[in-house]
Amino acid sequence: MNFKEMCNGIHHQACVISVEKVDGGYGEIRIVDGNDAYLNSFGMESYAKHEFIPNRLYTEYLPKNLNFEDYSFRSAVRKELLHSYAYPENFHAWMHMIFIPLSYETEELAYCLYVMEISQEFNAELLSSPRGDIYNKVLNTTLQLADTSDFNAALKNVTMDIRKGCNALFCCILLINKESGELEVLAEDREPDSDTKPMSEYMDERFYKAVRSWDDLIFKNGNCVIINDQKGMDYIKENSPLWYESIVDSNIRSLALFPLKAGDSILGYMWVSNFKANDTTQIKEAMEITTFVLGSQIGNKLLLDQLTKLSSIDVLTGLYNRNKLNTYMTGVLESKKSTIGLVFLDINGLKKVNDNEGHLAGDNLIKRAAKTLKSVFEGNDIFRVGGDEFVVIMVDAEEEKIVKSIGKLHEEAKKNNVSFASGYALTDHDQDIEKALKEADFNMYKDKRKFYNQ
């Protein structure tokens, strides 16, 4: 068959791929021939080793890519018509790819036609036009996250739906803060009868080192990493030994890993594990769209949480601010706790420090005061409600404990070169909270007058 002539009849970049037929899988994958539009693209790629020669291994021209191999195998050998629309991290462009099985084959080789269109512009229609059942699942995911007052609970339901939809044993959404090195399991779901452990049991220092290899693996394989056979396992063993050890220890036989992105930033990852190899194509198609939607939704939620935090946190000390105190007290009263201890505190001598040493010295005094409060009232909520004023809320606290804590505060304050005026009051949900606040404030100012009258 004249493969060159076949490819020349196609407007877009096209080539014919041969796949060696091997029992239970595939062997060598080669680029047989292509049209000029496709073959000329090799000269533009830094990883092309030389000019095109027909029937060379595809890795002579392209980086090894598990997803490309899987699609080529399924199309050529299993005669599946496959479509993918993705933004490969190593290509920096949107790629619309079609794998068309060819009837022609030999005893050793099977063939498929690979057609691709490259664009810098995102085409929403190509990403949002999967099979009907996949579209409905992704739409359900979007609606769950859009119409909820409990985002984390909704994400838990999403992971359950995705796990079940992929016929997998496990699904997880993991956030990563690359600056701090912190990992957070945002949601996960396990098959009830599975022996899969909660993700938190794997999250040690070695696992974080393994996670740091994921970006490189995703970069090399386009936009995700999918393992569904021994070739995939061997590839992970060679390129990320620590992750391979974790996979083996977790008894994982198949895995699909996708990044969750907001713009160009990777927020975390989502994966499903232990699914049927025959479901790989559908899983890839579903998760490409789902993670695209989830990344945007999670990014918006994290931004909203950050804005909420900024509106309730005092920037200088990291304590809650006055805005937070108002909403906090409403919640405490509605919870009907038996007793509420209100401790009012004021830094003695802050104005003098500001006047004589400057506001930088004053800020340092405030930060030392906040640090002292955190160490003494650990486990209680602390608010900076003014320049030198603080409030501590002690829920279900007895008067003896409050007095003891204030005594300890004055001892620790001396060590940190800080002086506090203090006052407290006790109340409960049936009493007048305003009256208790005024009482604590009055007692604090009475103590402050003692300091200045010395």
SVG drawing of the C-alpha trace seen along z (x, -y; Angstrom):
<svg xmlns="http://www.w3.org/2000/svg" viewBox="-31 -60 51 74">
<polyline fill="none" stroke="black" stroke-width="0.4" points="0.0,0.0 1.2,-3.5 1.0,-5.1 2.8,-8.3 0.1,-8.9 -2.6,-8.2 -1.2,-10.9 -0.7,-13.4 -4.4,-13.3 -5.1,-14.7 -5.1,-18.5 -3.9,-18.3 -0.7,-16.8 -0.9,-13.1 1.2,-9.9 0.7,-6.2 1.8,-4.3 2.7,-0.6 2.3,1.4 4.0,4.7 1.5,7.3 2.5,9.2 0.4,11.6 -1.3,9.6 0.0,6.3 2.3,4.6 5.9,4.4 7.7,1.7 5.8,-1.3 7.1,-3.0 6.2,-6.0 5.9,-4.4 5.5,-7.6 3.6,-10.9 2.7,-13.9 5.0,-16.9 3.0,-18.9 3.7,-16.2 7.3,-15.3 8.4,-19.0 7.3,-19.4 10.2,-17.3 12.6,-19.9 11.0,-22.4 11.2,-20.2 14.3,-20.3 14.0,-16.6 14.1,-15.4 17.3,-13.5 17.6,-13.6 15.7,-14.0 12.9,-11.6 13.6,-8.1 10.5,-5.9 9.8,-3.0 12.0,-4.3 10.9,-3.8 8.7,-6.8 11.1,-7.5 13.7,-8.5 11.5,-11.6 9.4,-12.0 9.9,-11.6 8.6,-8.3 4.9,-8.8 2.7,-6.2 -0.5,-7.8 0.6,-7.9 1.6,-4.3 -1.7,-3.2 -3.8,-5.1 -1.7,-3.7 -2.1,-0.2 -5.8,-0.5 -6.4,-2.0 -4.1,0.2 -4.5,3.6 -7.9,3.3 -9.4,1.3 -10.8,-1.5 -11.5,-5.0 -10.0,-7.4 -10.2,-11.1 -8.3,-13.3 -8.1,-17.0 -5.4,-18.1 -2.8,-20.6 0.4,-18.6 2.8,-20.2 5.7,-19.5 4.2,-21.1 2.6,-24.3 -0.3,-24.2 -3.8,-22.6 -3.7,-19.4 -6.8,-17.8 -5.7,-14.2 -7.6,-11.4 -6.4,-7.8 -8.1,-5.9 -7.6,-2.1 -6.6,-0.8 -7.8,2.5 -4.5,3.3 -2.2,5.4 0.3,8.2 0.9,11.2 3.3,9.1 2.1,5.5 -1.1,3.6 -1.6,0.0 -3.4,-3.2 -3.7,-6.7 -2.8,-9.5 -4.1,-13.0 -3.6,-16.0 -4.4,-19.7 -2.3,-22.2 -3.6,-25.5 -2.6,-28.1 -6.3,-28.9 -8.5,-26.8 -11.6,-25.3 -14.3,-24.7 -16.4,-22.7 -13.7,-20.1 -13.2,-19.6 -16.9,-19.6 -18.1,-17.1 -17.4,-13.6 -19.8,-10.7 -23.2,-11.4 -22.7,-9.3 -19.4,-11.0 -20.9,-14.4 -23.7,-13.7 -21.3,-12.7 -19.2,-15.8 -22.3,-18.0 -23.4,-16.3 -20.0,-17.1 -20.2,-20.8 -23.8,-21.1 -22.8,-19.5 -20.0,-22.0 -22.0,-25.0 -25.0,-24.4 -23.6,-23.6 -23.0,-25.3 -20.5,-22.6 -17.8,-22.5 -15.8,-19.7 -18.8,-17.5 -19.7,-18.0 -16.1,-17.1 -16.5,-13.9 -19.5,-13.0 -17.7,-13.9 -14.8,-11.5 -17.4,-8.8 -19.2,-9.4 -15.9,-9.4 -14.6,-6.3 -17.9,-4.4 -18.0,-5.8 -14.5,-4.5 -15.2,-1.2 -12.1,-1.9 -11.3,-1.0 -10.0,-4.4 -10.3,-8.1 -8.5,-11.0 -8.0,-14.7 -4.7,-15.9 -3.7,-19.6 -0.1,-20.6 1.6,-23.7 5.0,-23.6 6.4,-26.5 5.7,-25.0 5.9,-21.4 2.5,-20.7 0.1,-18.1 -3.7,-18.1 -6.2,-15.4 -9.2,-17.4 -11.5,-14.4 -11.2,-10.7 -13.4,-7.7 -12.7,-4.0 -14.6,-0.9 -16.2,0.3 -14.8,3.9 -11.4,2.8 -8.3,3.1 -7.1,-0.4 -5.9,-2.5 -6.8,-6.2 -4.5,-8.5 -3.3,-10.1 -1.5,-6.9 0.9,-7.2 1.7,-10.9 5.2,-10.9 8.3,-12.6 9.1,-9.9 5.7,-10.2 6.1,-14.0 9.4,-13.3 7.5,-10.9 4.9,-13.6 7.6,-16.0 8.3,-13.6 4.7,-13.8 5.1,-17.1 8.0,-15.7 6.2,-12.5 3.1,-14.4 5.3,-16.7 6.9,-13.7 3.5,-12.1 1.5,-15.0 -1.2,-16.0 -1.5,-12.9 0.1,-9.6 -1.9,-6.4 -0.6,-3.0 -2.5,0.0 0.1,2.7 3.6,3.9 5.1,1.5 3.7,-1.3 4.9,0.1 8.4,0.5 8.3,-3.1 7.4,-4.4 10.1,-2.2 12.7,-3.7 11.6,-7.3 10.3,-7.6 11.6,-4.8 10.1,-6.2 6.6,-6.4 7.0,-2.9 7.7,-1.6 4.6,-3.4 2.5,-2.0 3.7,1.6 3.2,1.2 -0.4,0.0 -1.1,3.0 -2.0,0.7 -2.4,2.4 -3.6,-0.5 -3.6,-4.2 -4.7,-7.4 -3.1,-10.7 -4.2,-14.1 -3.1,-17.6 -5.6,-20.1 -4.8,-23.5 -6.0,-27.0 -4.5,-28.9 -0.9,-27.9 -0.7,-26.9 -0.9,-23.3 -3.1,-23.2 -2.9,-19.5 -3.7,-16.2 -6.6,-13.8 -6.3,-10.1 -8.2,-6.9 -6.6,-3.5 -7.3,0.2 -9.6,0.0 -10.0,2.3 -7.4,1.8 -10.2,2.0 -11.8,-1.1 -8.6,-3.3 -9.8,-5.3 -13.1,-6.2 -11.4,-7.1 -8.9,-9.3 -11.7,-11.1 -13.8,-11.6 -11.0,-12.7 -9.6,-15.2 -12.8,-17.1 -13.6,-16.6 -10.2,-17.8 -10.4,-20.8 -13.7,-21.7 -12.5,-20.8 -9.3,-22.8 -11.3,-25.9 -13.8,-25.3 -11.2,-24.4 -9.1,-27.4 -12.1,-29.7 -12.8,-28.2 -9.2,-28.5 -9.2,-32.2 -12.5,-32.8 -11.1,-31.1 -8.0,-33.3 -10.1,-36.5 -12.3,-35.4 -9.2,-34.7 -7.7,-38.1 -11.0,-39.7 -10.9,-38.0 -7.2,-37.8 -5.0,-40.6 -2.0,-40.8 0.5,-41.9 -0.1,-39.2 -1.9,-36.4 -4.6,-36.6 -8.3,-37.0 -9.4,-40.6 -12.5,-42.6 -14.6,-41.6 -14.1,-38.0 -15.0,-38.6 -18.5,-39.8 -19.5,-36.7 -17.6,-34.4 -19.6,-35.6 -22.9,-34.9 -21.8,-31.4 -20.6,-30.8 -23.9,-32.0 -26.0,-29.9 -23.9,-26.8 -25.3,-27.2 -22.0,-26.5 -22.4,-26.4 -19.9,-29.2 -18.0,-31.7 -14.9,-33.4 -14.1,-36.8 -10.5,-38.0 -9.7,-41.6 -6.1,-42.6 -4.2,-45.8 -0.5,-46.3 1.0,-48.8 3.3,-51.5 2.7,-51.0 2.3,-54.7 5.5,-55.5 7.4,-53.0 5.9,-54.4 6.8,-58.0 10.3,-57.3 11.5,-54.4 9.3,-54.5 6.4,-52.5 8.6,-49.6 9.6,-49.1 5.9,-49.4 5.0,-46.7 7.6,-44.4 6.1,-44.9 2.7,-44.0 4.1,-40.9 5.8,-39.8 2.5,-40.4 0.7,-38.2 3.3,-35.4 3.0,-35.5 -0.8,-35.3 -0.6,-32.3 1.7,-30.4 -0.4,-30.9 -3.9,-30.6 -3.1,-27.8 -6.4,-26.1 -8.5,-29.2 -9.5,-31.8 -7.6,-35.1 -8.6,-38.4 -6.7,-41.7 -9.6,-44.2 -7.5,-47.4 -4.0,-48.8 -3.0,-47.5 -6.2,-45.6 -6.8,-41.9 -9.7,-39.6 -9.5,-35.9 -12.6,-33.7 -12.4,-30.7 -15.4,-28.4 -16.6,-26.2 -13.9,-27.6 -14.1,-27.9 -13.1,-31.1 -10.2,-29.3 -8.7,-28.3 -9.1,-31.9 -7.4,-33.4 -4.6,-30.9 -4.1,-31.6 -3.9,-35.3 -1.3,-34.8 0.8,-32.7 0.4,-35.4 1.9,-38.1 4.9,-35.8 5.6,-35.0 5.1,-38.6 7.9,-39.7 10.2,-37.2 9.3,-38.7 9.6,-42.3 5.8,-42.9 3.4,-44.2 -0.4,-43.6 -3.3,-45.1 -6.0,-42.4 -9.6,-42.0 -12.1,-39.2 -15.8,-38.3 -17.8,-35.1 -21.2,-34.7 -23.4,-32.0 -25.8,-31.9 -28.8,-33.0 -27.0,-36.1 -26.5,-39.5 -23.3,-39.2 -23.0,-43.0 -23.0,-43.3 -20.2,-40.8 -18.2,-42.5 -18.4,-45.8 -17.5,-44.2 -14.4,-42.6 -13.4,-45.9 -14.0,-47.8 -11.8,-45.4 -9.1,-45.6 -9.0,-49.5 -9.0,-49.3 -5.9,-47.2 -4.4,-49.5 -4.8,-52.5 -2.8,-50.6 0.1,-50.3 0.2,-54.0 -0.3,-55.1 2.8,-53.2"/>
</svg>
